[in-house]
Amino acid sequence: MYYFQIRQIAMAALAVALAFATWTTRIQAHGLEGDRFFPPTPLTDDPFAVDELSLPELQYNPASASHEIDVNASFSKEIFPKFALTVSETYINLNPKGGPAQDGWSNVGFNAKYQLWEIPEHEFILSIGSDVELGGTGSKAIQNSQYPYNYYTTYTPNLYLGKGFNELPDELKFFRPLAVTSVTGYDLYSGAPASNALEWSGSLQYSIPYLQQDVEDVGIPRPFKDMIPLVEFQMTTPTNRSATPTTGTIDPGVLWEGKYCQISLEASIPINSQSGPAVGGLFQVQIFIDDLFPKLFGHPLFFNDDTESNK
């Protein structure tokens, strides 16, 4: 009952935040550092504290114990300049080998993020933040060997990084569309008999829009001119109370950038037998709500310093 009330309070707070967002009309570009657009990728949270909506995000994971399909949604809102809060939830479908299917909600997740240091001319950004997963808010139907610690709250402080390759010399100009993002975090379980773990993920991107607009127009037609090929990785390394090796995936794929949304498709390749026996997949739709509704989103709720906000 306690955690059900927490979920209700969280949803009510989200509704209040949306209502307050109508106070200002400042439009603020999302994910930009200098000329570089850093897209939100499925596995590596981008380093920007901005308004974002991910709906839906589908992940198929053919794990050794059961085939799993996750349907995730998340919403981020900039509260103060360069500081945003995110709420997320995942619906999980498990199909164990030799057993009945299991469905249920994961624990409710929250994230706080602050853009700490930016150098636009070097396409560089460094942010700090933290994830909190509230134990006991998820469904009892998926309490099994894959989710044994759902009753425990998890805290994960994070460091976010984004860097473009715009400084490369003219002889290497066709490498300038390259960029990297990364997130490094440390899982801390509250009272659970689980190993703390280092969570590290990253992406290597090649932005064709950046190539066409900021390096050289080489005549790539649509829809390919709006694509960003990339390779991601997501790893977990236990650090105590466990002899489990590092597990994770390598995830090659492509993003398509539209005016109001982004569509991502990636394969998910396990790095070892402990990570899974087969290749899975990721599909994500990211909606640019600040472009769709510029009077409602794309600006902080409080301390908006745009003197023209009443236009």
C-alpha positions, -999 to +999 in steps of 0.1 A: +000+000+000+028+024+009+045+020-025+012+022-044+007+056-027+042+066-038+033+057-074+001+078-072+021+107-058+047+105-085+021+105-112+003+135-096+036+154-094+042+147-130+008+161-139+014+192-118+048+197-136+030+196-170+005+222-158+032+246-146+051+242-178+025+264-196+038+294-177+067+301-201+072+298-239+110+298-242+122+274-269+155+257-261+172+233-285+175+198-271+207+178-273+229+205-289+265+213-280+279+238-306+269+224-340+266+188-326+233+171-320+237+143-295+208+120-300+192+100-271+203+065-278+184+034-265+211+022-241+232+052-234+213+081-217+224+114-234+241+140-211+214+167-216+189+178-189+160+186-213+124+177-221+122+143-237+096+115-242+105+080-250+074+060-261+076+032-268+109+015-263+108-023-270+136-047-260+137-084-268+161-103-247+164-141-253+179-148-219+190-183-209+161-188-184+133-172-204+126-151-234+119-115-223+102-086-239+103-052-222+081-022-231+095+009-216+083+045-214+100+075-198+094+113-195+120+140-187+112+176-177+137+204-172+129+218-137+156+244-134+181+256-161+203+225-169+186+204-143+159+178-152+139+150-136+128+118-153+102+092-144+102+058-161+084+025-161+087-008-178+062-036-185+079-070-186+068-101-203+087-133-194+083-167-211+103-192-191+113-225-208+089-252-195+068-228-174+039-203-177+044-168-190+048-140-165+038-104-169+041-074-147+055-039-141+090-032-130+099-009-101+092+028-108+124+046-117+135+082-113+165+101-125+180+135-117+205+151-140+225+183-141+247+197-169+279+204-150+304+215-177+300+225-213+325+237-240+303+243-271+333+251-294+347+217-286+313+199-287+319+187-251+295+182-223+299+166-188+269+159-166+262+143-132+231+126-119+216+097-102+190+069-108+167+057-081+146+025-085+120+023-058+119-013-044+085-029-040+067-008-065+069-035-092+046-064-098+049-096-076+042-116-108+078-113-119+095-120-086+118-148-098+155-157-103+158-129-129+144-102-107+152-114-071+158-080-056+126-061-067+118-054-031+150-035-026+156+001-036+186+007-059+206+040-060+230+046-090+251+078-091+261+085-127+286+104-148+275+114-183+299+124-211+294+136-247+322+146-271+323+154-309+353+151-332+350+186-348+386+195-341+401+170-366+422+185-394+410+189-430+429+157-440+405+138-416+374+159-422+352+129-430+359+116-394+344+148-379+309+134-379+320+109-353+310+114-317+310+095-284+287+094-254+290+074-222+274+068-189+293+054-159+273+045-128+276+024-096+246+004-083+240+005-046+214-018-032+196-007+000+198-038+022+197-064-005+221-094-004+232-085-039+266-074-052+271-038-059+279-033-096+296-009-120+273+000-148+291+013-179+277+020-213+286+041-243+280+048-280+301+056-311+281+076-336+286+087-372+262+116-379+253+118-416+233+150-409+264+165-394+284+153-425+260+170-449+255+202-430+289+209-413+315+190-432+306+185-469+274+179-488+282+146-505+248+142-520+233+115-498+196+112-505+167+108-481+160+089-459+197+081-455+208+117-451+188+118-418+204+087-403+231+082-377+248+047-377+261+038-343+275+010-321+265+009-284+276-012-255+261-018-221+280-037-194+276-047-157+305-056-136+298-069-101+322-056-075+316-075-043+296-105-028+296-122-062+318-143-085+297-134-116+318-120-145+310-089-164+279-093-185+265-071-213+258-066-250+273-050-281+245-032-300+251-021-336+222-001-352+210+031-368+189+061-358+166+080-381+162+117-372+129+134-381+116+168-373+095+157-344+107+122-335+136+098-337+134+061-345+161+037-334+167+000-343+196-020-329+207-056-326+217-068-291+247-092-292+256-108-258+294-107-250+295-141-232+273-170-223+263-154-190+248-125-210+225-147-230+227-174-257+212-155-286+210-121-303+181-099-292+169-065-305+160-029-295+134-006-310+128+029-297+107+059-307+119+092-291+094+121-294+108+156-295+080+171-274+098+205-272+095+208-310+059+195-311+047+217-283+071+246-280+049+266-256+046+237-232+081+222-234+117+231-242+122+254-212+127+251-174+098+253-151+115+278-128+141+305-132+136+309-169+158+338-178+144+344-213+132+381-213+111+374-244+092+345-228+058+362-230+058+364-268 
